[in-house]
Amino acid sequence: MKGTTSVYNENTLFAIVDIETNDTRKNKKQVINDLSFGIWSRKAGFLVKKGFIIKENRRFPLFYADKYSIYDRYIKQGLYTVESFENVITSLDSTLKEYNPIYVCAYNSTFDLPIIRKACQGI
């Protein structure tokens, strides 16, 4: 499905991305602990929803300490899977190419994008 360009069109596709980083007050290295994304339109709602816990970063403390128990619940419910960062980025890339969303939305993107860029340098 290809998106239209108007934000008001009910068929316009949006990619929504969110990440959770570690508690940088306790760590000098900032890493991504989870990354979730979806493809959404007004007409269809969510066409894709994917949530990943980054395997290589599970040892780092989270900003919200109780999030690990939430992760465990999400894994049991099938909402999240544990994957390497490289596999997560590959999944995101292939989903963006398949759906070709016109807009990418992210809460706090000015904070998240530099962290994602830095993490991608290692791939």
N, C-alpha and C positions, 0 to 999 in steps of 0.2 A: 504494500500500500504506500503510495507516495502522498506526502503532505501538500496542502495548499499553503498559500503565503499569508493570508489574513489571520491575525490572532483571534478574530471574531467568528471565523468560519468554523462550523461544527466538525469539519473533517480535518482541520489543521492538526498536525501531530506535534507533540511536545515530548522531549526527553527530560525526565526529572531525575536528578542525581543527588545523592546524599552520602556523606562519609562521616565516620567517627574517628577521631584521632586519640592518641594516648595523652596522658596528663603531662604536659610539657613542664610543669613546675617541678616534677620529680625526675625527669629524663632530659638529657641534652639532645637526644635524637628524637625528632618528631616523626611518627609513623602513622599509617592508616590502619586502624583496627578492623573496620568494616566499610564496605562500599555497597550501596544499594542503588538500583536504578529502575526506571520504568518508562514505557512509551504510553502516552495518553492522548485522547482526543475528547472533545465535548460529546460527540455523538456516541462513541464506542466505550468511553471510559478507559480503563487500563487494558491495553492489548498485551503488554508484557510487564511482569513484575519479577525482579530478581534481587536477591539479597545474599551477600557473601561475607564471611568472616575470613580475614586474611591470615592464612596458616602461619606464615613466617613471623607474624607480629603478635601472636597470642600471648607471649610472655611479658609484654609491656603493660604497665598499669593504665587503666582507662581513666578519663576525666570523671566519668560517673562510675564509681566503684562497683555498684550493684549491677552494672550492665552485663557482666559475665553470666550471672544467673538468668538474665533475660536472653542472652545468646543461647544458652543451653536449652531453654524452652523453645526458642525459634527453630533450633536445629531439630529437636524432637517433633515439632509441628510441621517440618518440611518447608518452612519459610526461608531459612538460610542454609547455605552449605559452606563448608570450610574448603577454601581453594587457595592456591598460590596467587600472589598479586598478578603475576604474568597471565595466568588463566582468566582472572577476573577482567583485566584490561582487554584481553582477546575477546571475551564474551561481550563486553560493552561495545567494542569496536565493530564486531560483526552485527550486533543488534542495531547500532546506528546506521550501518551501511544497508541493512535489510529494510529498515523502516524510513530512513531519510527524513528525520524530523526537521522541521523548520526552526524550532526554538529549543534551546537547552536551558532548563531552569535548575537552580540549585540554591538552597538556603545557605546564606553566608558564603557565597561563591568567591568573594574576594579573599577569604581565608582559605578555602578549600583548594582552589585552583593551583596556587604555588606548591602546595603539598603534593597534589596529584602529579604535577609536572616533575617535581624533584624525584618522586618515587618512580616515575616512568623512565628516568635517566638510567636506572639500573637494569632495564630490560633490553 
